[in-house]
């Protein structure tokens, strides 16, 4: 795997304009698939991130649809 296929936790924070606590929340509550190399080194594979985003988007759509019914 190429290194550029990995996104650091810091890059995620910048990408989504959120803080570290939000990222940690996504990891624990929404199963964001982070790879923990050490306590100071965490990554997500770009393809895993895209898949996670798609799942989260569909989940939100389903919740809204269920509320309308």
C-alpha positions as a printed NumPy array, in Angstrom:
array([[  0.   ,   0.   ,   0.   ],
       [  1.184,   3.485,  -0.799],
       [  1.62 ,   5.965,   2.019],
       [ -0.562,   8.524,   0.235],
       [ -3.469,   6.05 ,   0.551],
       [ -3.515,   6.861,   4.266],
       [ -5.079,   9.925,   5.85 ],
       [ -3.873,  11.024,   9.264],
       [ -6.156,  12.043,  12.075],
       [ -4.867,  15.61 ,  11.711],
       [ -5.707,  15.591,   8.002],
       [ -9.227,  14.381,   8.817],
       [ -9.664,  17.21 ,  11.284],
       [ -8.641,  19.697,   8.639],
       [-10.683,  18.044,   5.882],
       [-13.931,  18.074,   7.889],
       [-13.101,  21.178,   9.938],
       [-13.72 ,  19.414,  13.233],
       [-11.73 ,  18.966,  16.417],
       [ -9.992,  15.912,  17.831],
       [-12.945,  15.111,  20.108],
       [-15.285,  14.844,  17.133],
       [-12.947,  12.445,  15.353],
       [-12.705,  10.332,  18.523],
       [-16.5  ,  10.34 ,  18.732],
       [-16.754,   9.125,  15.129],
       [-14.312,   6.329,  15.92 ],
       [-16.153,   5.102,  19.011],
       [-19.795,   5.811,  18.127],
       [-19.835,   5.556,  14.338],
       [-17.057,   3.034,  13.696],
       [-14.716,   5.256,  11.718],
       [-12.083,   2.655,  10.758],
       [ -8.887,   4.211,  12.136],
       [ -5.652,   2.259,  12.196],
       [ -3.747,   2.948,  15.391],
       [ -0.01 ,   2.517,  14.918],
       [  0.731,   4.084,  18.289],
       [ -1.08 ,   6.439,  20.647],
       [  0.223,   9.359,  18.555],
       [ -0.08 ,   7.809,  15.12 ],
       [ -3.536,   7.081,  13.698],
       [ -4.605,   6.713,  10.096],
       [ -7.547,   5.75 ,   7.939],
       [ -7.177,   4.282,   4.469],
       [ -8.719,   6.514,   1.825],
       [-10.913,   3.71 ,   0.46 ],
       [-12.11 ,   2.883,   3.994],
       [-12.949,   6.533,   4.573],
       [-14.99 ,   6.734,   1.369],
       [-16.845,   3.558,   2.289],
       [-17.522,   4.905,   5.806],
       [-18.79 ,   8.208,   4.356],
       [-21.156,   6.321,   2.054],
       [-22.513,   4.225,   4.927],
       [-23.016,   7.31 ,   7.073],
       [-24.795,   9.149,   4.258],
       [-27.157,   6.228,   3.66 ],
       [-27.8  ,   5.935,   7.408],
       [-28.786,   9.6  ,   7.622],
       [-31.051,   9.242,   4.591],
       [-32.722,   6.195,   6.152],
       [-33.298,   8.055,   9.435],
       [-34.929,  10.952,   7.625],
       [-37.097,   8.594,   5.558],
       [-38.188,   6.756,   8.708],
       [-39.149,  10.047,  10.365],
       [-41.307,  11.021,   7.382],
       [-43.305,   7.75 ,   7.494]])
